[in-house]
Amino acid sequence: MHLEFLVEEESAELALRNFVPRIIGDAASFDVHAFQGKSNLLGKLRQRLRGYRAWLPPDYRIVVIVDEDRQDCRQVKEELEEAAHQAGLVTRTSAPQGAAFQVLNRIAIEELEAWFFGDPEALVAAYPGVPPTIGCKSKYRNPDAIKGGTWEVLERVLQRAGYYPGGLPKREVARNISAHMQPERNTSRSFQVLRQALVQMLD
């Protein structure tokens, strides 16, 4: 099997290239295609999926990952599902249980950075100045419920630890933390939903 990931931006691509092999092992090959932000991905998604429809082999799956960004996640999911439907592709959500599908739509709640908070050991390994007890603090315990934007919160955490006083380089941070991520231990529910879906696809 081969997986084609469509993501919002390069920071997500860098993260997936690090942790996806730890999920799928040798069971599949994969590639990641980054867009220029969420609106760019959503604006081009229908056309991109139609392009896939013209040549997609039966053992290919398309995985679309977007941030919730404080939107209604059901509305975002419906938009993704409709794009696939209009392209003539079957999604995991629309397929009868156990039936074949071509597209898996997943939402990172609230942003990709929630997945970094979901693995505090990886965060501390990448940035040893961060207190090793960060994962025990109540406001970080549920990564998908962090208030105020997970990117902004991560910036404050790293700056308090002495990193990036001039602002976070998003791609560098994504690459550094994801290099240490272990998918099984991640406490972000949205991350685990993605991980479990990938594992099930490869069964």
Buried (B, 14 or more C-beta within 10 A) or exposed (E): BEBBBBBBBBBBBBBBBBBBEEBBEEEBEBEBEBBEEBEEBBEBBBEBBBEBBEEBEEEBBBBBBBBBBEBEBEEBBEBBBEBBBEBEBBBBBEEEEEEEBBBBBBBBBBBBBBBBBBBBBBBBBBBEEBEEEBBEEEEBBBBBBBEEBBBBBBBEBBBEBEBBEEEBEBBEBBBBBBBBBEBEEBBBBBBBBBBEBBBEBBE
